[in-house]
Amino acid sequence: MQIKELNTTQISDKIICFHCGDECKSGDIAIGDKYFCCNGCKTVYQLLEQNDLCDYYQIQNNPGITKTSNKRNFEFLDNESIKDKIILFKNNNFSSASFYIPQMHCSSCIWILENLSKLNGGIIFSEVDFLKKTCSVRFNEELITLKNVVELLDSLGYTPLFNLDNNTKQNKNSYKSLYYKLGVAGFCFGNIMLLSFPEYLSLNDFETDNLKTIFAYLNLILSIPVILFSSSQYYISAFKGIVKKIINIDFPITLGIVVIFIRSVFDLLMGFGPGYFDSLSGLVFLLLLGKLFQNKTYDTLNFERNYKSYFPLASTKIAHGVETPVPLELLKLKDEILIHNNELIPADSVLKKGKANIDYSFVTGESVPVQQNVGDVIFAGGRQIGSSIIVEIVREISQSYLTQLWNHKSFTDKFHSKINTLTNKVSKSFTFYVLAIAVIASGLHYNNINMALNIFSAVLIIACPCALALAAPFTLGNTLRIFGKNKFYLKNSDVIEQLGSITSIVFDKTGTLTKNSQFSVNFIGDPLSEYEQKLIKTATKSSYHPFSQSISASIKGISNFEVTEYEEIAGSGIVAQIDNNLIKAGSGTLVGISSNDNISNSTLISKVYISINNNFKGYYTFTNFYRTGIEDLIASLSNKLKLFVLSGDNESESENLNRVFKNKAVIKFNQSPFNKLEFIEKLQQSNEKVLMVGDGLNDAGALKQSNIGITISEDINNFYPACDGIMDADYFIKLKDFLNFANFSKKIIITSFIISLFYNIIGLGFAVTGSLSPLVAAVLMPVSSISVVVFTTFSINLYAKRKGFL
């Protein structure tokens, strides 16, 4: 591979390291014409070159981190108890861990960390979360150990930071530096203001003139900590941007601060006046105060935090023989929980009872179930396939880990945010236009240096795209929070934007349009013995399908039979081996009979046929109830959207569905999971934006394929990573209101953009004429951000109250 030679440079006798860009003390460490500051950087370059990964240097110049040759000791990672704290998942030889890497700083870092598999064949996959500075690594422990993975990261200069005692301590201290800088700026600003009173009061006599001079120099001294310490993060950010050949948002701010300071020192030393040290310190103080406000607000609206607060995931806890649904945050170590077929394991647990077949496809991508025996550890994120099992929690519940599963790339690739794209484009080009305006406007007053500097400083400060950048996250974040309060849980804010763009809605029938919990169940056939009823109860109890749960609930008594074999076939039914008996419950085809019986009562939506040891016993019938208010919801949706119903049941419910939809929907029966997915694909090929609404049981493929997939749930134990949102069944009739809310949120964002641009145009109008001082500009800059936040928050909350969401 041809390597870009431009990275090895020598300027004014300074030799620059080809890898990290630091100055080389000598030219002794080199490979050809490529020089390195240390053997560590040279080693990293050789490692990348050997593995054909020198594209790393093509992304940007000198992207690496200085890597010293000091060898760190990672022997502690061979300790099993420590490994258990770090490894999130382990199955056979497959392991997964997440590392906090504070050295991560640019696109080259992301590139190299996501290509670790090319450096070592034992690494299967690596993924970076740049905002959190974490790298998730999946590896084969037969080929590479946890210690070896960490040593590889260390050899590249990306040494993971381990904090095994308290993972949240770092988050608590994250604001410490900002508080220190804000405190220093505030202290200096207050004292400079006090020392400037003789100037403010325009006192003129011999004694006060001497005091003015002394105070002016004291102000200079007090401004030095502001310049060197409080403002440092702006310099660093601007410098990093320049190194990467990017003019970022902090560049004009830095330029404004430096210009005011230089001008103030010049005025003071030349005797032209006391300078603008009060304006300078006030500017930095207000900028830091605005940054603190923004950071705090972002933390408040952080989705993972809201997810933990609002996400409805629970598990069935077993205590003294009683089954009780319990929210995850209330579960503790050593609690025993019941896991049904297709239910997710919420925490690392030990199998206590039953036969486990765990599908780890949400974690590993491999869909082949892994058999587990009593006493084996089952990791969080696995899904039980088969009969119910009982497990004991052995590791603290981590909803943030389940968030990672829900937001995995395989489930989020279909999203593309036009709002974020627009915001990024505007923010990136904004700085260049501001710099051009500042130079041109100040250049027009070249004969008045004071006016030119005032205009230059004010323009750089007042024209900040912060308010523009805040519009989308604050609006969508607030909407996300309100949806959560109304038991509509979305995985991220991009889903809200997509909701406002749909053109078609596809409904599943059973469990979506109808209620899961309200069935009238009747058995038609030969009378069942008590023993046979218990066999059927055991088989159906393991399933979450509404029909199965209704059959199980209709059979009185307790059944403690062990299920030795269990399979639930989507769209067909259940096959189970219980107490040496073969139980089949489902379609007529499954039990081997014709299901075309004539049933005159149209309220019978379906039948579940039963056979024991291949002997047909009869069938259960169900009288179902549509959700209250469903007809009004359908009428309101049909005005603007195309509606479809895909049902896996027979056509016995055709009359009722046509009554509910008033013949304004395309209704299809006998639809298998594959048929549903294929139908949605055809709609999308016709440029339809499809919202799929189902109960998740037989709709996983369709939910994932659709533009937005929403699961309707009456049981908060259900969790389906393939869906984009979960809606409590009681709030289903508010679907139209949720869609309108999403559209309103998009309008608020656009309005916020207009307000922000209007503010910048007005502010620039005053700044370019010299009517706006840098201090006033510094006050107005955070005020503009606050105004956008207040507008979006007030508008969203007002709309939510008017529509009954709050």
C-alpha positions in Angstrom: 0.0 0.0 0.0 1.3 3.5 -0.8 1.6 5.6 2.3 1.1 9.4 2.2 4.5 10.9 2.6 3.3 14.3 3.6 2.9 13.2 7.2 6.6 13.1 7.8 7.6 16.8 7.9 10.6 18.8 8.9 10.0 22.5 9.6 12.7 24.9 10.9 14.9 21.9 11.8 12.0 20.3 13.8 11.3 16.7 13.0 7.7 15.7 13.3 6.7 12.2 14.3 5.0 10.4 11.5 2.6 8.6 13.9 1.5 11.1 16.5 2.8 14.5 15.3 4.9 15.3 18.4 8.3 16.8 17.9 11.1 14.3 17.7 14.1 15.0 20.0 16.4 13.4 17.4 16.2 11.7 14.0 17.6 8.4 15.4 14.3 6.5 15.4 13.2 6.1 11.8 12.0 3.7 9.1 13.2 5.0 5.7 12.2 8.7 5.6 9.5 8.3 8.3 10.7 9.6 11.7 9.2 8.7 15.1 9.4 10.4 18.5 9.8 7.1 20.4 10.0 3.4 19.9 6.4 3.1 21.0 5.2 5.1 18.0 7.5 3.2 15.7 6.2 -0.1 17.0 2.6 0.9 16.4 3.4 2.0 12.8 5.1 -1.4 12.2 2.1 -3.2 13.6 -0.3 -1.3 11.3 2.0 -1.8 8.3 2.3 -5.5 8.8 -1.5 -5.8 8.9 -2.1 -3.6 5.9 -3.9 -1.0 8.0 -1.9 2.1 7.0 -5.2 3.6 5.8 -5.2 4.9 9.4 -2.8 7.6 8.3 -4.8 8.5 5.2 -7.8 9.7 7.3 -5.8 12.6 8.7 -2.2 13.6 9.3 -0.4 12.3 12.4 -3.5 10.8 14.0 -1.9 8.6 16.6 -1.3 8.9 20.3 2.2 9.1 21.7 3.0 5.5 22.8 5.9 5.1 25.2 7.8 1.9 25.4 7.0 1.4 29.1 5.4 -2.0 29.5 2.3 -2.0 31.7 1.4 -5.0 33.9 -2.0 -6.4 33.1 -1.5 -9.7 35.0 -4.5 -8.8 37.2 -6.8 -9.5 34.2 -6.0 -13.3 34.5 -7.8 -13.2 37.9 -11.2 -14.9 37.4 -13.1 -12.7 39.8 -11.8 -9.5 38.1 -12.5 -10.9 34.7 -16.1 -11.6 35.7 -16.6 -7.9 36.6 -15.3 -6.8 33.2 -16.7 -9.4 30.8 -20.4 -8.6 30.0 -21.1 -11.9 28.2 -19.6 -15.3 27.8 -20.8 -18.3 25.9 -18.4 -21.2 25.2 -15.3 -19.5 23.9 -17.2 -16.3 22.8 -16.8 -13.3 25.2 -17.8 -9.7 25.1 -16.4 -6.7 27.1 -16.6 -2.9 27.0 -13.6 -0.7 27.7 -13.5 3.0 28.6 -10.8 4.6 26.5 -10.3 8.3 27.3 -7.5 8.7 24.7 -10.0 8.4 21.9 -10.1 11.8 20.1 -10.7 11.7 16.3 -12.0 9.7 13.3 -8.7 7.9 13.0 -9.2 6.5 16.5 -12.6 5.2 15.6 -11.3 3.6 12.5 -8.4 1.8 14.1 -10.5 0.6 17.1 -13.2 -0.7 14.8 -10.6 -2.7 12.8 -9.1 -4.6 15.7 -10.2 -7.9 14.1 -7.6 -7.2 11.4 -4.8 -7.0 14.0 -5.8 -10.2 15.7 -7.9 -13.0 14.4 -9.2 -13.8 17.8 -11.2 -10.5 17.9 -14.5 -11.1 16.2 -16.0 -7.6 16.3 -15.3 -4.2 17.8 -17.6 -1.1 18.0 -16.9 2.4 19.3 -19.3 4.8 21.1 -17.3 8.0 20.6 -19.5 10.2 22.8 -19.0 7.8 25.8 -15.4 7.0 24.7 -16.1 3.3 25.0 -15.1 0.4 22.8 -17.1 -2.9 22.9 -15.1 -5.9 21.8 -16.2 -9.4 21.1 -13.5 -12.1 21.0 -12.8 -15.8 21.0 -11.1 -16.8 24.3 -9.5 -19.8 22.6 -7.5 -17.4 20.4 -7.1 -14.4 22.5 -7.6 -13.7 26.3 -9.0 -10.6 27.9 -5.5 -9.7 29.0 -4.3 -10.0 25.4 -7.1 -7.8 24.2 -6.1 -5.1 26.7 -2.4 -5.5 25.8 -3.3 -5.0 22.1 -5.2 -1.8 22.9 -2.3 -0.6 25.1 0.2 -1.3 22.3 -1.8 1.0 20.0 -1.8 3.8 22.6 -5.4 3.3 23.7 -5.0 2.0 27.2 -8.4 1.2 28.8 -9.2 2.9 32.1 -10.5 0.4 34.7 -12.5 1.5 37.7 -13.8 -1.7 39.2 -15.0 -0.2 42.5 -17.3 2.5 41.3 -18.1 3.0 37.7 -20.2 6.1 38.3 -17.5 8.0 40.2 -16.0 9.4 37.1 -19.4 10.7 36.0 -19.9 12.5 39.3 -16.6 14.3 39.0 -17.0 15.1 35.3 -18.0 18.7 36.0 -15.3 19.4 38.6 -12.9 21.1 36.1 -15.8 23.2 34.7 -16.8 24.3 38.2 -13.2 25.3 39.0 -12.9 27.4 35.8 -16.3 29.0 36.4 -15.4 29.8 40.0 -12.1 31.4 39.0 -13.7 33.4 36.2 -16.5 34.5 38.6 -14.1 35.6 41.3 -11.9 37.6 38.9 -15.0 39.1 37.1 -16.4 40.3 40.4 -13.2 41.9 41.7 -12.4 43.5 38.3 -15.9 45.1 38.4 -15.2 46.5 41.8 -11.8 47.8 40.9 -13.4 49.5 37.8 -15.8 51.7 39.8 -13.6 54.8 39.5 -13.9 54.4 35.8 -17.6 53.7 35.8 -18.2 56.8 38.0 -15.9 59.0 35.9 -14.1 60.4 39.0 -11.3 62.8 38.0 -8.8 64.2 40.4 -5.1 63.6 41.1 -5.7 60.9 43.7 -8.3 59.0 41.8 -6.2 59.1 38.6 -3.4 57.3 40.5 -6.0 54.8 41.8 -7.3 54.2 38.4 -3.8 53.4 37.1 -3.2 51.0 40.0 -6.6 49.4 39.6 -6.1 49.0 35.9 -2.9 47.0 36.4 -4.6 45.0 39.1 -7.3 44.2 36.6 -4.6 43.0 34.2 -3.2 40.7 36.8 -6.7 39.3 37.7 -7.5 38.7 34.0 -4.4 36.5 33.6 -6.0 33.4 35.4 -9.1 34.0 33.2 -7.1 33.9 30.1 -4.7 31.1 31.0 -7.0 28.8 33.0 -10.7 29.6 32.7 -10.6 30.0 28.9 -8.2 27.1 28.2 -10.9 24.6 27.0 -11.8 27.0 24.2 -8.2 27.3 23.1 -7.7 23.5 23.2 -10.9 22.8 21.2 -10.0 25.5 18.6 -6.4 24.2 18.3 -7.6 20.6 17.9 -10.0 21.7 15.2 -7.2 23.6 13.3 -4.9 20.5 13.6 -7.7 18.5 12.0 -8.2 21.2 9.4 -11.6 22.0 10.8 -12.8 25.4 12.0 -15.1 24.4 14.8 -17.6 26.4 16.9 -15.0 27.4 19.5 -12.6 29.0 17.0 -14.5 32.4 16.7 -15.0 32.5 20.5 -11.2 31.9 21.0 -10.4 34.6 18.5 -12.7 37.0 20.2 -11.2 36.4 23.6 -7.7 36.8 22.4 -8.5 39.9 20.4 -10.1 41.6 23.5 -7.2 40.7 25.7 -4.5 41.9 23.3 -6.4 45.1 22.7 -6.9 45.7 26.4 -3.2 45.2 27.2 -2.2 47.5 24.3 -4.5 50.2 25.6 -3.2 49.9 29.1 0.5 49.9 28.2 0.1 52.8 25.7 -1.9 54.9 28.1 -5.0 54.9 25.8 -7.3 53.7 28.6 -7.9 50.9 31.2 -8.8 48.3 28.6 -11.7 45.9 28.6 -10.7 43.5 31.3 -14.1 43.7 32.9 -15.8 42.8 29.6 -13.2 40.0 29.0 -13.7 38.3 32.4 -17.5 38.8 32.1 -17.5 37.3 28.7 -15.6 34.1 29.8 -17.8 33.8 33.0 -21.0 34.0 31.0 -19.7 31.6 28.3 -18.8 29.0 31.0 -22.1 29.6 32.7 -23.9 28.9 29.4 -21.8 25.8 28.8 -22.7 24.5 32.3 -26.3 25.1 31.6 -26.2 23.3 28.3 -24.3 20.3 29.7 -26.7 20.0 32.6 -29.7 20.1 30.3 -28.2 17.5 28.0 -27.6 15.3 31.0 -31.2 15.8 32.1 -32.5 14.7 28.7 -30.0 11.9 28.3 -32.0 9.0 26.9 -30.4 6.2 28.7 -31.3 7.9 32.0 -34.9 8.4 30.8 -34.9 4.8 29.6 -34.0 3.5 33.1 -36.7 5.8 34.6 -39.5 5.0 32.2 -38.8 1.8 30.3 -41.5 -0.8 31.3 -39.4 -3.9 31.5 -40.2 -6.2 34.4 -39.9 -9.9 35.2 -42.1 -12.5 37.0 -40.7 -13.0 40.5 -41.4 -16.2 42.3 -41.6 -15.9 46.1 -43.2 -18.5 48.4 -44.9 -20.1 45.3 -46.5 -16.8 44.2 -45.8 -15.3 40.8 -45.6 -11.5 40.8 -44.6 -9.1 38.0 -41.8 -6.9 39.4 -40.0 -3.9 37.7 -36.4 -4.6 37.1 -35.1 -2.0 39.4 -36.8 -3.8 42.4 -35.2 -7.1 41.6 -32.3 -8.1 43.8 -29.5 -10.6 43.8 -30.7 -14.2 44.6 -34.2 -13.4 43.5 -35.8 -16.2 41.5 -37.7 -15.2 38.4 -39.8 -17.1 35.9 -38.8 -16.9 32.2 -41.4 -17.8 29.6 -40.8 -18.9 26.0 -39.4 -16.0 23.9 -38.8 -13.9 27.0 -35.5 -12.1 27.5 -33.1 -12.8 30.4 -32.8 -9.5 32.2 -29.7 -10.2 34.2 -26.9 -12.8 34.5 -28.5 -15.7 36.3 -28.1 -19.4 37.3 -30.6 -21.9 35.9 -32.5 -23.4 38.9 -35.3 -25.4 37.2 -36.3 -26.4 33.7 -34.5 -27.0 30.4 -33.0 -23.9 28.9 -32.4 -23.3 25.2 -31.0 -19.8 25.0 -31.0 -17.8 21.8 -28.1 -15.2 22.1 -28.7 -13.7 18.6 -29.4 -10.2 20.2 -25.9 -10.4 21.6 -23.8 -12.4 19.2 -25.8 -12.4 16.0 -25.8 -16.2 16.1 -29.4 -17.6 16.1 -28.5 -21.2 17.1 -29.9 -21.8 20.6 -27.4 -22.9 23.3 -28.6 -25.7 25.7 -28.0 -25.0 29.4 -28.4 -27.3 32.3 -29.4 -26.7 35.9 -26.5 -24.8 37.6 -25.3 -23.2 34.4 -24.9 -19.4 34.1 -27.2 -17.7 31.6 -26.1 -14.2 30.5 -28.3 -11.1 30.2 -29.7 -10.5 26.7 -30.3 -14.2 25.9 -33.8 -15.3 25.0 -35.4 -18.5 26.2 -36.7 -20.8 23.4 -38.9 -23.5 24.8 -40.7 -24.2 28.0 -40.7 -21.9 31.0 -37.6 -21.9 33.2 -36.8 -20.6 36.7 -33.5 -18.7 37.2 -31.7 -17.1 40.1 -30.2 -13.6 39.6 -26.4 -13.7 40.3 -25.4 -10.3 38.9 -26.8 -6.8 39.3 -29.5 -5.8 36.9 -28.2 -3.6 34.1 -30.9 -1.9 32.1 -28.2 0.2 30.3 -26.9 -3.1 28.9 -30.4 -3.9 27.5 -30.4 -0.4 26.1 -27.3 -1.3 24.1 -29.1 -4.4 22.7 -32.1 -2.3 21.8 -29.9 0.3 20.1 -27.6 -2.2 18.4 -26.6 -1.3 14.8 -28.6 -4.2 13.3 -31.8 -2.6 14.7 -31.0 1.1 14.0 -29.4 1.1 10.6 -32.8 1.9 9.0 -32.9 5.4 10.6 -31.6 8.5 8.8 -32.2 11.8 10.5 -32.8 14.6 8.1 -33.0 17.1 11.0 -29.6 16.1 12.4 -28.1 16.2 8.9 -29.5 19.7 8.4 -28.2 20.9 11.8 -24.7 19.5 11.1 -24.5 21.1 7.7 -25.7 24.5 9.0 -23.4 24.4 12.0 -20.3 23.5 10.0 -20.7 26.3 7.4 -21.9 28.8 10.0 -18.4 29.6 11.4 -16.9 30.4 7.9 -19.7 32.9 7.2 -19.3 34.5 10.6 -15.5 34.9 10.1 -16.0 36.4 6.7 -18.6 38.9 8.1 -16.3 39.8 11.0 -13.3 40.5 8.7 -15.3 42.5 6.2 -17.2 44.5 8.8 -14.1 45.4 10.8 -12.1 46.1 7.7 -14.6 48.9 6.7 -13.4 50.7 9.8 -9.7 50.4 9.3 -9.1 54.0 10.1 -10.7 53.5 13.6 -8.8 50.7 15.3 -11.1 50.8 18.4 -14.2 50.5 16.4 -12.8 47.8 14.2 -11.7 45.7 17.2 -15.1 46.2 18.8 -17.0 45.1 15.7 -14.6 42.1 15.1 -15.0 40.9 18.7 -18.8 41.4 18.9 -19.5 39.6 15.6 -17.4 36.6 16.6 -19.2 36.3 19.9 -22.8 37.2 19.0 -23.1 34.9 15.9 -22.9 31.5 17.6 -24.8 28.5 16.3 -25.3 27.1 19.8 -29.0 27.9 19.7 -29.4 26.3 16.3 -27.7 23.1 17.5 -29.9 22.9 20.6 -33.2 23.1 18.9 -33.5 19.5 17.7 -32.1 17.6 20.8 -34.2 19.7 23.3 -37.4 19.4 21.3 -37.1 15.7 20.5 -35.7 14.9 24.0 -38.6 16.6 25.7 -41.1 14.8 23.4 -39.3 11.5 24.2 -39.8 12.2 27.9 -43.5 13.0 27.5 -44.1 9.9 25.4 -42.4 7.9 28.2 -44.7 9.4 30.8 -47.6 8.2 28.7 -46.2 4.7 28.4 -45.1 5.0 24.8 -41.4 4.1 25.0 -39.2 4.9 21.9 -35.6 3.7 21.6 -34.3 7.1 20.5 -35.3 10.5 19.3 -34.9 9.7 15.6 -38.0 7.5 15.9 -40.1 10.6 16.6 -38.9 12.2 13.4 -39.7 9.1 11.4 -43.2 8.9 13.0 -44.0 12.3 11.5 -43.3 11.0 8.0 -45.3 7.7 7.7 -47.8 7.2 5.0 -49.2 3.7 5.8 -50.0 1.7 8.9 -50.1 -2.1 9.0 -51.9 -3.6 12.0 -51.7 -7.1 13.4 -55.1 -8.2 14.7 -54.8 -10.5 17.7 -53.4 -8.7 20.7 -53.2 -5.4 18.8 -56.7 -4.5 17.7 -58.2 -7.0 20.2 -57.6 -7.4 23.9 -55.3 -10.2 25.0 -56.8 -10.4 28.5 -60.5 -10.7 27.7 -61.5 -14.0 26.1 -64.4 -16.3 26.6 -62.8 -19.7 26.3 -64.8 -22.9 25.5 -63.6 -26.4 24.7 -65.5 -28.4 22.1 -64.8 -32.1 21.9 -64.4 -35.3 24.0 -64.4 -34.5 27.7 -60.8 -34.1 29.0 -59.7 -35.9 32.1 -58.0 -33.9 34.9 -54.7 -35.4 33.9 -55.1 -34.4 30.3 -56.1 -30.8 31.3 -52.9 -30.5 33.4 -50.8 -31.6 30.4 -52.5 -28.9 28.3 -52.1 -26.3 31.0 -48.4 -27.1 31.3 -47.8 -26.9 27.6 -49.7 -23.6 27.1 -48.3 -21.9 30.2 -44.9 -21.6 28.7 -46.2 -19.5 25.8 -46.9 -15.8 25.8 -49.4 -16.0 22.9 -52.8 -14.7 24.1 -54.6 -17.9 23.1 -52.1 -20.0 25.1 -52.3 -17.8 28.1 -56.1 -17.9 28.0 -56.2 -21.7 27.8 -53.8 -22.0 30.6 -55.8 -19.6 32.8 -59.1 -21.4 32.0 -57.8 -24.7 33.4 -58.0 -24.6 37.2 -55.5 -26.1 39.5 -51.7 -26.3 39.5 -49.6 -28.3 37.1 -46.0 -29.2 38.0 -45.1 -31.5 35.2 -41.6 -31.2 33.8 -41.4 -30.2 30.1 -38.7 -32.4 28.4 -39.2 -31.0 24.9 -40.8 -27.8 23.7 -41.2 -26.0 20.4 -43.4 -23.0 19.6 -43.8 -22.7 15.8 -44.7 -19.1 14.8 -48.2 -19.0 13.2 -48.8 -22.7 13.9 -48.8 -23.6 17.6 -47.0 -25.6 20.3 -45.4 -29.0 20.3 -44.3 -30.3 23.7 -43.2 -33.5 25.3 -44.6 -33.7 28.9 -44.5 -36.7 31.2 -43.8 -39.0 28.2 -46.8 -37.5 26.4 -46.7 -35.6 23.1 -48.9 -32.5 23.3 -49.8 -30.4 20.2 -51.9 -27.2 20.5 -52.5 -25.0 17.5 -53.7 -25.1 13.9 -55.6 -28.0 12.4 -52.6 -28.6 10.1 -50.3 -28.9 13.2 -52.4 -31.7 14.8 -53.1 -33.3 11.4 -56.7 -32.6 10.7 -58.8 -30.4 8.4 -59.7 -27.1 10.1 -62.4 -25.9 7.7 -65.3 -26.3 10.2 -68.4 -24.2 9.6 -68.8 -21.9 12.6 -71.8 -19.6 12.2 -70.9 -17.2 15.1 -68.7 -14.5 13.6 -67.4 -13.5 17.0 -65.4 -16.7 17.2 -62.0 -15.4 15.9 -60.1 -18.7 15.8 -59.7 -22.1 17.2 -56.8 -23.9 18.9 -56.9 -27.7 18.1 -55.6 -30.1 20.7 -54.0 -33.6 20.2 -52.4 -35.8 22.9 -50.1 -38.6 21.6 -51.4 -37.8 18.1 -55.0 -38.5 19.2 -57.3 -35.5 18.3 -59.2 -34.4 21.4 -61.1 -31.3 20.2 -60.5 -27.6 20.0 -60.8 -24.4 22.1 -62.8 -21.5 20.8 -62.4 -17.9 21.7 -64.8 -14.9 21.9 -62.7 -11.8 21.6 -63.3 -8.1 22.4 -62.0 -5.2 20.4 -60.3 -2.4 22.3 -62.5 0.4 23.5 -62.4 3.4 21.2 -60.8 1.4 18.3 -63.5 2.5 15.8 -62.9 6.2 16.5 -59.1 5.7 16.2 -59.4 4.0 12.8 -61.8 6.7 11.5 -59.3 9.4 12.4 -56.3 7.6 10.9 -58.1 6.7 7.7 -58.5 10.3 6.7 -54.8 10.8 6.0 -53.1 7.4 6.0 -53.4 4.1 4.2 -54.5 1.3 6.5 -53.8 -2.5 6.3 -54.6 -5.5 8.5 -52.5 -8.7 8.4 -53.9 -11.5 10.5 -52.6 -15.0 11.0 -56.1 -16.2 11.9 -58.8 -17.4 9.5 -61.5 -15.3 7.9 -64.2 -15.8 10.6 -63.5 -12.3 11.9 -63.9 -10.7 8.4 -67.3 -9.1 9.2 -66.2 -7.5 12.4 -63.0 -6.1 11.0 -64.9 -4.6 8.0 -67.3 -3.0 10.5 -64.4 -1.5 12.5 -62.5 -0.3 9.5 -65.7 0.7 7.5 -64.2 -0.9 4.4 -61.3 1.7 4.4 -58.5 -0.9 4.9 -57.0 -3.8 3.0 -57.5 -6.9 5.2 -55.6 -10.1 4.7 -56.1 -13.4 6.7 -54.0 -16.5 7.1 -50.8 -14.5 7.0 -47.6 -16.2 8.1 -44.8 -14.1 9.7 -43.0 -14.4 6.3 -46.1 -13.2 4.5 -46.3 -10.1 6.7 -42.7 -9.2 6.1 -43.1 -9.7 2.4 -46.2 -7.5 2.3 -44.4 -4.7 4.0 -41.4 -5.0 1.6 -43.8 -4.5 -1.3 -45.3 -1.4 0.3 -41.9 0.1 0.7 -41.0 -0.7 -2.9 -44.0 1.6 -3.7 -42.3 4.4 -1.7 -44.6 4.0 1.3 -43.3 4.9 4.7 -44.7 2.0 6.8 -45.6 1.9 10.5 -46.1 -1.7 11.7 -48.1 -2.1 14.9 -48.2 -5.6 16.4 -47.8 -7.6 19.6 -44.3 -8.8 18.7 -45.0 -12.5 19.1 -45.2 -13.4 15.4 -44.2 -10.1 14.0 -40.5 -9.7 14.7 -39.5 -9.8 11.0 -42.3 -7.4 10.0 -41.5 -5.0 12.8 -37.8 -4.9 11.9 -38.5 -4.5 8.1 -41.0 -1.6 8.6 -39.8 2.0 8.8 -41.1 2.1 12.3 -42.1 -1.0 14.3 -44.2 -0.5 17.4 -45.1 -3.3 19.8 -48.4 -3.2 21.7 -47.9 -4.8 25.1 -50.4 -5.7 27.9 -47.6 -7.5 29.7 -44.6 -5.4 30.6 -42.5 -8.5 30.8 -42.3 -8.5 27.0 -39.2 -6.9 25.4 -38.5 -7.2 21.6 -35.2 -5.6 20.5 -36.4 -5.7 16.8 -39.0 -3.1 17.5 -38.5 0.7 17.6 -41.0 1.4 20.4 -43.2 -0.2 22.9 -46.7 1.1 23.7 -48.8 0.2 26.7 -52.0 -1.4 25.4 -54.2 1.0 27.4 -52.7 3.9 25.4 -53.2 2.4 22.0 -56.3 4.5 21.2 -54.0 7.6 21.5 -51.9 6.4 18.5 -53.3 9.3 16.4 -52.4 11.8 19.1 -48.9 10.4 19.3 -48.5 10.8 15.5 -49.8 14.4 15.7 -47.4 15.1 18.5 -44.5 13.8 16.4 -45.5 16.1 13.6 -45.9 19.1 16.0 -42.3 18.4 17.3 -40.9 18.7 13.8 -42.7 22.0 13.3 -41.3 23.3 16.6 -37.7 22.4 15.5 -38.2 24.3 12.2 -39.6 27.3 14.1 -36.6 27.1 16.5 -34.3 27.2 13.5 -36.0 30.3 12.2 -35.9 32.0 15.7 -32.2 31.2 16.0 -31.4 32.5 12.5 -33.5 35.6 13.2 -31.6 36.2 16.4 -28.3 35.9 14.6 -29.3 38.2 11.8 -30.5 40.9 14.2 -27.5 40.5 16.4 -25.1 40.7 13.5 -26.9 43.8 12.3 -26.1 45.6 15.5 -22.6 44.1 15.7 -21.4 45.1 12.3 -22.4 48.8 12.9 -20.5 48.9 16.2 -23.6 49.3 18.3 -23.0 46.1 20.2 -20.1 45.8 22.7 -18.4 42.4 23.2 -19.8 42.2 26.8 -23.4 42.7 25.7 -22.7 40.1 22.9 -21.4 37.7 25.6 -24.6 38.2 27.6 -26.9 37.7 24.5 -25.1 34.5 23.3 -26.2 32.2 26.2 -29.5 34.1 26.3 -30.2 33.0 22.8 -29.6 29.4 23.7 -31.8 29.8 26.8 -34.5 31.4 24.7 -34.6 28.5 22.3 -34.7 26.0 25.2 -37.5 27.9 26.9 -39.4 28.2 23.6 -39.2 24.5 22.8 -39.9 23.3 26.4 -42.8 25.7 26.8 -44.3 24.8 23.4 -44.0 21.1 23.8 -45.3 21.1 27.4 -48.2 23.4 26.4 -49.2 21.2 23.5 -48.9 18.1 25.7 -51.2 19.6 28.3 -53.8 20.7 25.7 -53.8 17.1 24.3 -54.0 15.5 27.7 -50.4 14.1 27.8 -49.5 16.0 31.0 
